[in-house]
């Protein structure tokens, strides 16, 4: 498997930020070149020097899982942000830390 491995994600289904985060987490095993063409996020993975074929193959599987995980984390964060802000607002309004009194 030595060499570059292309992986393609649909831009409608995956967030580029999620792919970047997953790529960053994998830097110890491979590098990722990311480009976007015609609604497709193209990732070209290249193993680092000294990484075995087996290690590289395993890391590719983990990268795919991590992309989904990061994408869902970003989506969940966006969906729950109003509720989190409301809870934080209520919590801080009861501390007496605001200077209005």
Buried (B, 14 or more C-beta within 10 A) or exposed (E): EEEEBEBEBEBEEBBEEBBBBBBEBBEEBBEBEBEEEEEEBBBBBBBBEEBEEEBBEEBBEBBBEBBBBBBEEBEEEEEEEEEEEEEEEEEEEEEEEEEEE
